[in-house]
Amino acid sequence: MNITFKIVNVVATATLDRRMDLESLHELFPKEVIHDQDIYGGRVAYFKSKRMEGKVSIFSSGKMISIGTTSIEKAVKELKLVAKTINAALTAQPKIRNIVASANLGFEVDLYKIATLKNIKAIYEPEQFPSAIIQLPLREKDVVASILLFASGKLVCIGLRDPQNIHLAIKQLLAVMNVPD
């Protein structure tokens, strides 16, 4: 069974070659930069332009976080775009920190049964949250996928940094559930 997934958010980080005066950034780019002393005590500014899919948080330390893009390439591109726009350089290549993906298995799932499987770590407390929370160590990798699996068969996979690992996590989940390939 081949399940496709959709990347819905990529979180990436980068560091600028210098500290940033966030108030000055807001003055230089009033349409793109949001900076408010009441938001996190003024320690962060948000850069968002019409050409961007996501937004980039900029801290006075020069650290940046990109959120809201749907691909690794877009996240990296937006971090580089912000650095270029504010006339700064990156000290290293951006790093992918998290990818959030969604998928639909195409069939309903008995979450009580999933929670009792011995070969995965799963928590299902329907009075607390409507999905099973599954921690799935990936075979032959030193990586753990976190999957929110709903009774409808829809799932959200979080905590991975490589789209290939998302595919592997879904495939491995299906194998644990004894769904034929």
ZASE-588637 format. One record per residue: residue in three letters; x negated, z negated, y negated of N, C-alpha, C, O in turn. Coordinates in Angstrom, 3 decimals, decimal comma, padded with zeros to 6 digits. Layout:
REM ZASE-588637
ALA; X; Z; Y; X; Z; Y; X; Z; Y; X; Z; Y;
...
//
This chain:
REM ZASE-588637
MET; -000,848; 000,000; 001,177; 000,000; 000,000; 000,000; -000,892; 000,000; -001,239; -001,743; -000,875; -001,404;
ASN; -000,694; 000,966; -002,085; -001,511; 001,089; -003,291; -000,704; 000,626; -004,501; 000,258; 001,283; -004,898;
ILE; -001,089; -000,484; -005,076; -000,407; -001,056; -006,231; -001,227; -000,745; -007,479; -002,428; -001,013; -007,522;
THR; -000,582; -000,185; -008,483; -001,286; 000,071; -009,737; -001,054; -001,113; -010,676; -000,034; -001,799; -010,599;
PHE; -001,998; -001,328; -011,539; -001,877; -002,409; -012,516; -002,084; -001,844; -013,901; -002,646; -000,762; -014,075;
LYS; -001,621; -002,592; -014,880; -001,759; -002,201; -016,285; -002,515; -003,306; -017,007; -002,122; -004,472; -016,954;
ILE; -003,585; -002,945; -017,672; -004,319; -003,922; -018,490; -003,518; -004,140; -019,770; -003,211; -003,191; -020,492;
VAL; -003,185; -005,393; -020,039; -002,372; -005,712; -021,215; -003,159; -006,433; -022,305; -002,706; -006,519; -023,446;
ASN; -004,342; -006,953; -021,954; -005,164; -007,618; -022,969; -006,598; -007,732; -022,462; -006,847; -008,067; -021,304;
VAL; -007,530; -007,444; -023,361; -008,953; -007,630; -023,073; -009,506; -008,556; -024,147; -009,288; -008,344; -025,340;
VAL; -010,217; -009,577; -023,711; -010,872; -010,502; -024,638; -012,371; -010,242; -024,543; -012,962; -010,326; -023,466;
ALA; -012,976; -009,926; -025,684; -014,414; -009,649; -025,726; -015,020; -010,401; -026,903; -014,342; -010,678; -027,892;
THR; -016,306; -010,727; -026,786; -016,990; -011,447; -027,859; -018,262; -010,712; -028,270; -018,830; -009,924; -027,513;
ALA; -018,677; -010,995; -029,471; -019,939; -010,459; -029,993; -020,418; -011,388; -031,097; -019,660; -012,211; -031,612;
THR; -021,684; -011,241; -031,449; -022,265; -012,063; -032,515; -022,898; -011,150; -033,552; -023,632; -010,219; -033,221;
LEU; -022,600; -011,434; -034,808; -023,191; -010,687; -035,917; -024,595; -011,200; -036,210; -024,975; -012,290; -035,783;
ASP; -025,340; -010,415; -036,930; -026,729; -010,762; -037,230; -026,880; -011,796; -038,351; -027,998; -012,130; -038,745;
ARG; -025,770; -012,291; -038,852; -025,841; -013,309; -039,913; -024,527; -014,087; -039,985; -023,515; -013,713; -039,392;
ARG; -024,591; -015,175; -040,733; -023,386; -015,965; -040,990; -022,483; -015,187; -041,943; -022,942; -014,303; -042,667;
MET; -021,194; -015,526; -041,932; -020,226; -014,824; -042,765; -019,550; -015,775; -043,738; -019,166; -016,887; -043,377;
ASP; -019,413; -015,325; -044,960; -018,620; -016,040; -045,958; -017,204; -015,479; -045,837; -016,923; -014,382; -046,321;
LEU; -016,332; -016,220; -045,200; -015,007; -015,717; -044,871; -014,138; -015,466; -046,095; -013,341; -014,528; -046,106;
GLU; -014,282; -016,280; -047,111; -013,513; -016,080; -048,341; -013,925; -014,767; -049,011; -013,079; -014,024; -049,510;
SER; -015,233; -014,488; -049,018; -015,717; -013,224; -049,589; -015,227; -012,020; -048,790; -014,903; -010,979; -049,361;
LEU; -015,173; -012,166; -047,469; -014,650; -011,076; -046,637; -013,215; -010,747; -047,023; -012,834; -009,581; -047,131;
HIS; -012,428; -011,794; -047,228; -011,032; -011,592; -047,629; -010,956; -010,889; -048,991; -010,100; -010,030; -049,200;
GLU; -011,838; -011,251; -049,900; -011,843; -010,620; -051,228; -012,289; -009,161; -051,153; -011,756; -008,313; -051,868;
LEU; -013,268; -008,863; -050,289; -013,753; -007,490; -050,137; -012,772; -006,588; -049,385; -012,676; -005,396; -049,675;
PHE; -012,051; -007,151; -048,431; -011,129; -006,377; -047,587; -009,751; -007,052; -047,552; -009,331; -007,541; -046,504;
PRO; -009,048; -007,082; -048,694; -007,780; -007,832; -048,746; -006,690; -007,291; -047,820; -005,810; -008,046; -047,405;
LYS; -006,733; -006,002; -047,490; -005,708; -005,434; -046,609; -006,027; -005,651; -045,133; -005,122; -005,656; -044,298;
GLU; -007,294; -005,830; -044,809; -007,711; -005,952; -043,415; -007,989; -007,384; -042,979; -007,837; -007,711; -041,802;
VAL; -008,394; -008,241; -043,911; -008,826; -009,593; -043,543; -007,805; -010,631; -044,002; -007,411; -010,681; -045,168;
ILE; -007,395; -011,451; -043,044; -006,524; -012,591; -043,346; -007,388; -013,840; -043,237; -007,996; -014,106; -042,200;
HIS; -007,428; -014,590; -044,309; -008,177; -015,852; -044,297; -007,377; -016,862; -045,094; -007,042; -016,633; -046,256;
ASP; -007,076; -017,977; -044,459; -006,251; -019,010; -045,068; -006,852; -020,367; -044,713; -007,101; -020,659; -043,544;
GLN; -007,079; -021,175; -045,714; -007,655; -022,507; -045,490; -006,770; -023,379; -044,601; -007,260; -024,307; -043,958;
ASP; -005,476; -023,085; -044,562; -004,560; -023,883; -043,750; -004,602; -023,515; -042,267; -004,127; -024,275; -041,423;
ILE; -005,171; -022,352; -041,952; -005,272; -021,930; -040,550; -006,628; -022,372; -040,025; -007,662; -021,863; -040,459;
TYR; -006,627; -023,315; -039,096; -007,852; -023,869; -038,498; -008,849; -024,337; -039,560; -010,059; -024,197; -039,385;
GLY; -008,345; -024,883; -040,643; -009,205; -025,420; -041,690; -010,069; -024,357; -042,361; -011,110; -024,673; -042,938;
GLY; -009,638; -023,099; -042,286; -010,381; -022,015; -042,932; -011,620; -021,581; -042,161; -012,448; -020,846; -042,699;
ARG; -011,767; -022,019; -040,912; -012,978; -021,704; -040,142; -012,955; -020,321; -039,500; -013,939; -019,916; -038,880;
VAL; -011,845; -019,587; -039,637; -011,733; -018,272; -039,000; -011,001; -017,311; -039,930; -010,101; -017,698; -040,676;
ALA; -011,413; -016,047; -039,863; -010,716; -014,967; -040,558; -010,323; -013,948; -039,501; -010,996; -013,817; -038,478;
TYR; -009,241; -013,230; -039,745; -008,763; -012,230; -038,797; -008,877; -010,847; -039,433; -008,404; -010,624; -040,548;
PHE; -009,505; -009,932; -038,717; -009,676; -008,566; -039,196; -008,753; -007,666; -038,392; -008,823; -007,631; -037,164;
LYS; -007,888; -006,939; -039,088; -006,958; -006,014; -038,443; -006,752; -004,832; -039,374; -006,352; -004,998; -040,527;
SER; -007,030; -003,630; -038,864; -006,778; -002,430; -039,662; -005,807; -001,531; -038,916; -005,535; -001,749; -037,735;
LYS; -005,291; -000,538; -039,590; -004,335; 000,392; -038,984; -004,971; 001,186; -037,851; -004,264; 001,669; -036,966;
ARG; -006,291; 001,330; -037,863; -006,989; 002,092; -036,820; -007,229; 001,264; -035,559; -007,719; 001,787; -034,558;
MET; -006,888; -000,014; -035,603; -007,187; -000,913; -034,484; -005,937; -001,213; -033,662; -004,837; -001,341; -034,198;
GLU; -006,131; -001,320; -032,355; -005,054; -001,717; -031,456; -004,909; -003,247; -031,454; -003,792; -003,764; -031,485;
GLY; -006,024; -003,959; -031,418; -006,019; -005,418; -031,390; -006,430; -005,982; -032,730; -006,275; -005,340; -033,769;
LYS; -006,960; -007,194; -032,691; -007,517; -007,792; -033,904; -008,779; -008,534; -033,525; -009,003; -008,860; -032,360;
VAL; -009,602; -008,795; -034,529; -010,872; -009,476; -034,307; -010,908; -010,739; -035,154; -010,702; -010,704; -036,367;
SER; -011,174; -011,854; -034,483; -011,376; -013,116; -035,190; -012,851; -013,190; -035,575; -013,729; -012,909; -034,759;
ILE; -013,112; -013,568; -036,815; -014,491; -013,689; -037,303; -014,690; -015,136; -037,748; -013,899; -015,679; -038,519;
PHE; -015,755; -015,741; -037,252; -016,070; -017,119; -037,613; -017,256; -017,124; -038,567; -018,054; -016,188; -038,569;
SER; -017,376; -018,169; -039,375; -018,461; -018,238; -040,355; -019,832; -018,209; -039,685; -020,814; -017,819; -040,318;
SER; -019,918; -018,610; -038,435; -021,185; -018,574; -037,685; -021,642; -017,146; -037,387; -022,794; -016,923; -037,016;
GLY; -020,731; -016,177; -037,552; -021,035; -014,787; -037,219; -020,510; -014,386; -035,853; -020,643; -013,231; -035,448;
LYS; -019,924; -015,317; -035,154; -019,337; -014,995; -033,855; -017,990; -014,307; -034,068; -017,258; -014,620; -035,007;
MET; -017,676; -013,354; -033,167; -016,421; -012,619; -033,253; -015,751; -012,590; -031,884; -016,415; -012,599; -030,847;
ILE; -014,422; -012,555; -031,905; -013,631; -012,442; -030,687; -012,599; -011,342; -030,889; -011,817; -011,376; -031,839;
SER; -012,605; -010,370; -029,989; -011,616; -009,299; -030,009; -010,518; -009,618; -029,011; -010,796; -009,960; -027,862;
ILE; -009,261; -009,505; -029,450; -008,126; -009,694; -028,541; -007,104; -008,592; -028,802; -007,065; -008,000; -029,881;
GLY; -006,286; -008,332; -027,796; -005,154; -007,431; -027,995; -005,379; -005,979; -027,640; -004,459; -005,174; -027,780;
THR; -006,565; -005,612; -027,187; -006,783; -004,225; -026,774; -006,396; -004,078; -025,302; -006,252; -005,067; -024,582;
THR; -006,234; -002,834; -024,872; -005,812; -002,585; -023,492; -006,890; -001,904; -022,663; -006,612; -001,376; -021,586;
SER; -008,117; -001,915; -023,163; -009,236; -001,401; -022,361; -010,532; -002,032; -022,850; -010,638; -002,478; -023,992;
ILE; -011,502; -002,057; -021,963; -012,824; -002,570; -022,320; -013,422; -001,722; -023,433; -014,004; -002,244; -024,384;
GLU; -013,273; -000,417; -023,304; -013,851; 000,505; -024,295; -013,286; 000,246; -025,686; -014,029; 000,242; -026,667;
LYS; -011,965; 000,027; -025,776; -011,350; -000,239; -027,084; -011,824; -001,572; -027,656; -012,062; -001,674; -028,860;
ALA; -011,965; -002,592; -026,816; -012,429; -003,897; -027,298; -013,832; -003,790; -027,880; -014,103; -004,307; -028,964;
VAL; -014,719; -003,120; -027,158; -016,104; -002,945; -027,625; -016,116; -002,122; -028,908; -016,826; -002,448; -029,859;
LYS; -015,329; -001,060; -028,925; -015,266; -000,181; -030,109; -014,793; -000,953; -031,338; -015,328; -000,769; -032,432;
GLU; -013,792; -001,815; -031,162; -013,267; -002,562; -032,308; -014,243; -003,602; -032,818; -014,321; -003,816; -034,027;
LEU; -014,990; -004,254; -031,943; -016,021; -005,191; -032,400; -017,097; -004,452; -033,197; -017,538; -004,932; -034,241;
LYS; -017,513; -003,296; -032,708; -018,521; -002,500; -033,417; -017,971; -001,971; -034,741; -018,692; -001,924; -035,738;
LEU; -016,700; -001,574; -034,753; -016,067; -001,088; -035,981; -016,047; -002,172; -037,049; -016,359; -001,907; -038,210;
VAL; -015,679; -003,396; -036,663; -015,635; -004,494; -037,628; -017,036; -004,783; -038,165; -017,219; -004,961; -039,369;
ALA; -018,022; -004,829; -037,272; -019,399; -005,079; -037,714; -019,837; -004,014; -038,726; -020,401; -004,336; -039,771;
LYS; -019,573; -002,759; -038,409; -019,963; -001,662; -039,312; -019,212; -001,754; -040,642; -019,799; -001,562; -041,707;
THR; -017,911; -002,049; -040,574; -017,091; -002,122; -041,779; -017,576; -003,219; -042,721; -017,586; -003,028; -043,937;
ILE; -017,974; -004,352; -042,181; -018,409; -005,460; -043,041; -019,922; -005,414; -043,292; -020,507; -006,355; -043,827;
ASN; -020,537; -004,293; -042,891; -021,951; -004,043; -043,173; -022,869; -005,066; -042,499; -023,786; -005,604; -043,118;
ALA; -022,601; -005,317; -041,227; -023,430; -006,232; -040,435; -023,787; -005,534; -039,127; -023,236; -004,482; -038,803;
ALA; -024,695; -006,118; -038,397; -025,092; -005,567; -037,097; -024,791; -006,594; -036,015; -024,706; -007,795; -036,274;
LEU; -024,632; -006,089; -034,796; -024,447; -006,977; -033,656; -025,816; -007,369; -033,109; -026,737; -006,552; -033,089;
THR; -025,951; -008,611; -032,667; -027,236; -009,063; -032,124; -027,424; -008,618; -030,673; -028,549; -008,588; -030,174;
ALA; -026,332; -008,276; -030,002; -026,387; -007,804; -028,613; -025,102; -007,052; -028,318; -024,176; -007,053; -029,129;
GLN; -025,046; -006,411; -027,163; -023,828; -005,719; -026,761; -022,687; -006,726; -026,601; -022,918; -007,845; -026,143;
PRO; -021,471; -006,349; -026,967; -020,323; -007,240; -026,747; -020,174; -007,594; -025,270; -020,556; -006,823; -024,390;
LYS; -019,607; -008,782; -025,015; -019,384; -009,249; -023,646; -017,884; -009,357; -023,378; -017,125; -009,862; -024,205;
ILE; -017,481; -008,881; -022,226; -016,089; -009,015; -021,810; -015,924; -010,415; -021,233; -016,682; -010,816; -020,349;
ARG; -014,943; -011,157; -021,725; -014,728; -012,539; -021,298; -013,515; -012,691; -020,383; -013,485; -013,578; -019,530;
ASN; -012,513; -011,824; -020,560; -011,295; -011,949; -019,769; -010,497; -010,658; -019,867; -010,442; -010,017; -020,917;
ILE; -009,882; -010,293; -018,754; -008,939; -009,176; -018,740; -007,635; -009,713; -018,172; -007,625; -010,388; -017,142;
VAL; -006,536; -009,406; -018,852; -005,212; -009,772; -018,371; -004,533; -008,484; -017,938; -004,447; -007,526; -018,706;
ALA; -004,051; -008,470; -016,702; -003,391; -007,276; -016,177; -002,070; -007,668; -015,530; -001,913; -008,786; -015,038;
SER; -001,129; -006,737; -015,536; 000,157; -006,973; -014,873; 000,376; -005,889; -013,832; -000,149; -004,781; -013,939;
ALA; 001,168; -006,236; -012,820; 001,487; -005,283; -011,755; 002,830; -005,659; -011,158; 003,335; -006,763; -011,363;
ASN; 003,395; -004,725; -010,420; 004,640; -004,963; -009,717; 004,428; -004,576; -008,262; 004,116; -003,423; -007,965;
LEU; 004,596; -005,533; -007,353; 004,389; -005,259; -005,935; 005,479; -004,356; -005,368; 005,274; -003,699; -004,347;
GLY; 006,631; -004,321; -006,025; 007,714; -003,453; -005,566; 008,624; -004,104; -004,534; 009,485; -003,439; -003,958;
PHE; 008,441; -005,384; -004,299; 009,310; -006,110; -003,377; 009,350; -007,573; -003,795; 008,443; -008,069; -004,464;
GLU; 010,419; -008,257; -003,387; 010,555; -009,675; -003,722; 009,666; -010,512; -002,815; 009,346; -010,120; -001,693;
VAL; 009,278; -011,670; -003,325; 008,327; -012,532; -002,630; 008,926; -013,925; -002,468; 009,554; -014,449; -003,388;
ASP; 008,731; -014,516; -001,301; 009,151; -015,897; -001,054; 008,012; -016,808; -001,526; 007,016; -016,987; -000,826;
LEU; 008,174; -017,370; -002,705; 007,102; -018,177; -003,299; 006,872; -019,485; -002,548; 005,753; -019,998; -002,541;
TYR; 007,907; -020,031; -001,918; 007,701; -021,238; -001,110; 006,763; -020,936; 000,046; 005,892; -021,742; 000,375;
LYS; 006,942; -019,766; 000,665; 006,086; -019,353; 001,781; 004,645; -019,135; 001,299; 003,692; -019,539; 001,965;
ILE; 004,500; -018,495; 000,142; 003,162; -018,249; -000,428; 002,439; -019,578; -000,649; 001,250; -019,699; -000,355;
ALA; 003,153; -020,563; -001,163; 002,542; -021,862; -001,476; 002,073; -022,602; -000,230; 001,251; -023,514; -000,324;
THR; 002,590; -022,216; 000,944; 002,192; -022,914; 002,170; 001,108; -022,179; 002,957; 000,641; -022,682; 003,978;
LEU; 000,703; -020,997; 002,496; -000,354; -020,268; 003,204; -001,649; -021,067; 003,172; -002,014; -021,628; 002,138;
LYS; -002,330; -021,116; 004,286; -003,541; -021,937; 004,419; -004,778; -021,292; 003,805; -005,695; -021,996; 003,382;
ASN; -004,815; -019,961; 003,751; -006,052; -019,297; 003,323; -006,109; -018,973; 001,829; -006,990; -018,231; 001,396;
ILE; -005,189; -019,516; 001,044; -005,278; -019,381; -000,417; -004,903; -020,714; -001,055; -004,257; -021,560; -000,438;
LYS; -005,318; -020,876; -002,284; -004,944; -022,063; -003,051; -003,793; -021,648; -003,965; -003,974; -020,862; -004,896;
ALA; -002,618; -022,184; -003,686; -001,437; -021,810; -004,465; -000,625; -023,047; -004,820; -000,507; -023,983; -004,029;
ILE; -000,076; -023,032; -006,012; 000,803; -024,104; -006,472; 002,113; -023,455; -006,869; 002,135; -022,487; -007,629;
TYR; 003,201; -023,995; -006,351; 004,517; -023,512; -006,760; 005,416; -024,706; -007,007; 005,802; -025,414; -006,076;
GLU; 005,742; -024,919; -008,254; 006,648; -025,990; -008,669; 007,708; -025,365; -009,560; 007,560; -025,357; -010,782;
PRO; 008,788; -024,834; -008,962; 009,783; -024,062; -009,719; 010,437; -024,826; -010,867; 010,901; -024,220; -011,833;
GLU; 010,475; -026,149; -010,765; 011,063; -026,907; -011,876; 010,106; -026,984; -013,074; 010,516; -027,339; -014,179;
GLN; 008,835; -026,650; -012,848; 007,836; -026,652; -013,914; 007,564; -025,253; -014,469; 007,453; -025,064; -015,680;
PHE; 007,458; -024,260; -013,544; 007,088; -022,895; -013,946; 007,621; -021,928; -012,893; 007,547; -022,235; -011,703;
PRO; 008,154; -020,774; -013,286; 008,844; -019,894; -012,340; 007,951; -019,014; -011,467; 008,456; -018,109; -010,802;
SER; 006,663; -019,250; -011,449; 005,792; -018,439; -010,595; 004,895; -019,334; -009,754; 004,710; -020,517; -010,039;
ALA; 004,348; -018,729; -008,714; 003,291; -019,397; -007,961; 001,988; -019,124; -008,703; 001,738; -018,004; -009,147;
ILE; 001,179; -020,138; -008,830; -000,130; -019,990; -009,470; -001,152; -019,963; -008,344; -001,327; -020,946; -007,623;
ILE; -001,818; -018,836; -008,205; -002,706; -018,610; -007,075; -004,143; -018,485; -007,557; -004,433; -017,713; -008,471;
GLN; -005,037; -019,240; -006,943; -006,478; -019,106; -007,170; -007,027; -018,367; -005,957; -006,939; -018,859; -004,832;
LEU; -007,590; -017,197; -006,183; -008,001; -016,338; -005,081; -009,468; -015,965; -005,214; -009,818; -015,091; -006,007;
PRO; -010,351; -016,638; -004,423; -011,768; -016,229; -004,454; -011,883; -014,816; -003,874; -011,345; -014,529; -002,804;
LEU; -012,581; -013,952; -004,583; -012,720; -012,578; -004,110; -013,806; -012,497; -003,052; -014,875; -013,091; -003,193;
ARG; -013,523; -011,765; -002,010; -014,485; -011,596; -000,924; -015,760; -010,966; -001,449; -015,727; -010,060; -002,282;
GLU; -016,875; -011,457; -000,952; -018,200; -010,915; -001,254; -018,533; -010,954; -002,749; -019,427; -010,244; -003,210;
LYS; -017,818; -011,774; -003,490; -018,086; -011,898; -004,926; -018,052; -013,376; -005,283; -017,363; -014,166; -004,638;
ASP; -018,789; -013,734; -006,296; -018,778; -015,106; -006,773; -017,780; -015,200; -007,933; -018,107; -015,668; -009,024;
VAL; -016,552; -014,739; -007,662; -015,537; -014,604; -008,697; -014,210; -015,132; -008,143; -013,908; -014,964; -006,962;
VAL; -013,426; -015,771; -009,011; -012,107; -016,259; -008,617; -011,065; -015,624; -009,533; -011,174; -015,685; -010,758;
ALA; -010,055; -015,016; -008,917; -008,941; -014,452; -009,672; -007,834; -015,492; -009,766; -007,572; -016,215; -008,805;
SER; -007,194; -015,567; -010,911; -005,998; -016,390; -011,072; -004,819; -015,432; -011,177; -004,803; -014,527; -012,010;
ILE; -003,836; -015,652; -010,315; -002,687; -014,756; -010,280; -001,417; -015,575; -010,438; -001,208; -016,562; -009,732;
LEU; -000,572; -015,156; -011,370; 000,767; -015,718; -011,500; 001,685; -014,749; -010,773; 001,870; -013,616; -011,217;
LEU; 002,257; -015,184; -009,663; 003,102; -014,327; -008,838; 004,544; -014,805; -008,940; 004,845; -015,964; -008,656;
PHE; 005,436; -013,900; -009,348; 006,842; -014,225; -009,534; 007,650; -013,756; -008,323; 007,230; -012,846; -007,610;
ALA; 008,800; -014,372; -008,095; 009,647; -014,043; -006,954; 010,079; -012,576; -006,976; 010,344; -011,995; -005,923;
SER; 010,150; -011,984; -008,141; 010,541; -010,572; -008,279; 009,479; -009,628; -007,721; 009,743; -008,441; -007,526;
GLY; 008,280; -010,150; -007,464; 007,165; -009,313; -007,022; 006,258; -008,898; -008,164; 005,242; -008,237; -007,950;
LYS; 006,619; -009,283; -009,364; 005,750; -008,988; -010,504; 004,651; -010,038; -010,552; 004,844; -011,181; -010,138;
LEU; 003,499; -009,629; -011,063; 002,381; -010,565; -011,142; 001,570; -010,328; -012,405; 001,597; -009,252; -013,003;
VAL; 000,850; -011,371; -012,784; -000,106; -011,306; -013,888; -001,426; -011,817; -013,332; -001,488; -012,899; -012,748;
CYS; -002,466; -011,041; -013,516; -003,796; -011,412; -013,040; -004,663; -011,720; -014,259; -004,760; -010,910; -015,181;
ILE; -005,290; -012,896; -014,255; -006,109; -013,312; -015,389; -007,446; -013,849; -014,896; -007,597; -014,216; -013,731;
GLY; -008,404; -013,885; -015,800; -009,672; -014,541; -015,489; -010,767; -013,626; -014,978; -011,879; -014,087; -014,720;
LEU; -010,483; -012,348; -014,826; -011,509; -011,431; -014,336; -012,091; -010,628; -015,499; -011,492; -010,542; -016,571;
ARG; -013,258; -010,048; -015,270; -013,959; -009,338; -016,338; -014,198; -007,870; -016,019; -014,810; -007,145; -016,804;
ASP; -013,708; -007,437; -014,854; -013,960; -006,075; -014,394; -012,680; -005,530; -013,763; -012,126; -006,163; -012,864;
PRO; -012,198; -004,367; -014,216; -010,979; -003,799; -013,637; -011,059; -003,584; -012,122; -010,040; -003,672; -011,437;
GLN; -012,236; -003,307; -011,600; -012,369; -003,144; -010,150; -012,039; -004,442; -009,418; -011,480; -004,412; -008,322;
ASN; -012,381; -005,568; -010,015; -012,055; -006,859; -009,410; -010,551; -007,130; -009,431; -010,028; -007,807; -008,546;
ILE; -009,857; -006,603; -010,438; -008,393; -006,754; -010,480; -007,788; -006,019; -009,288; -006,930; -006,553; -008,585;
HIS; -008,243; -004,796; -009,073; -007,775; -004,014; -007,923; -008,072; -004,767; -006,621; -007,217; -004,851; -005,740;
LEU; -009,266; -005,303; -006,509; -009,667; -006,058; -005,316; -008,798; -007,307; -005,127; -008,409; -007,628; -004,004;
ALA; -008,500; -008,001; -006,210; -007,687; -009,216; -006,130; -006,275; -008,899; -005,624; -005,741; -009,619; -004,781;
ILE; -005,677; -007,831; -006,135; -004,327; -007,454; -005,693; -004,357; -007,037; -004,224; -003,482; -007,413; -003,444;
LYS; -005,360; -006,269; -003,865; -005,503; -005,835; -002,470; -005,683; -007,043; -001,545; -005,087; -007,105; -000,469;
GLN; -006,493; -007,982; -001,968; -006,737; -009,183; -001,161; -005,485; -010,057; -001,072; -005,207; -010,639; -000,023;
LEU; -004,729; -010,152; -002,173; -003,476; -010,905; -002,155; -002,507; -010,292; -001,145; -001,876; -011,017; -000,375;
LEU; -002,387; -008,989; -001,142; -001,519; -008,302; -000,187; -001,956; -008,567; 001,250; -001,119; -008,754; 002,133;
ALA; -003,259; -008,583; 001,482; -003,775; -008,852; 002,830; -003,422; -010,276; 003,256; -003,019; -010,492; 004,399;
VAL; -003,565; -011,242; 002,365; -003,239; -012,634; 002,671; -001,742; -012,770; 002,965; -001,340; -013,598; 003,782;
MET; -000,931; -011,962; 002,304; 000,514; -011,991; 002,502; 000,933; -011,172; 003,725; 002,121; -011,079; 004,033;
ASN; -000,046; -010,575; 004,424; 000,214; -009,744; 005,603; 001,060; -008,517; 005,299; 001,892; -008,104; 006,106;
VAL; 000,834; -007,938; 004,118; 001,505; -006,680; 003,759; 000,618; -005,546; 004,250; -000,562; -005,504; 003,904;
PRO; 001,158; -004,620; 005,052; 000,324; -003,527; 005,575; -000,259; -002,676; 004,450; 000,378; -002,454; 003,420;
ASP; -001,487; -002,208; 004,675; -002,187; -001,393; 003,680; -001,610; 000,004; 003,602; -002,081; 000,824; 002,814;
//
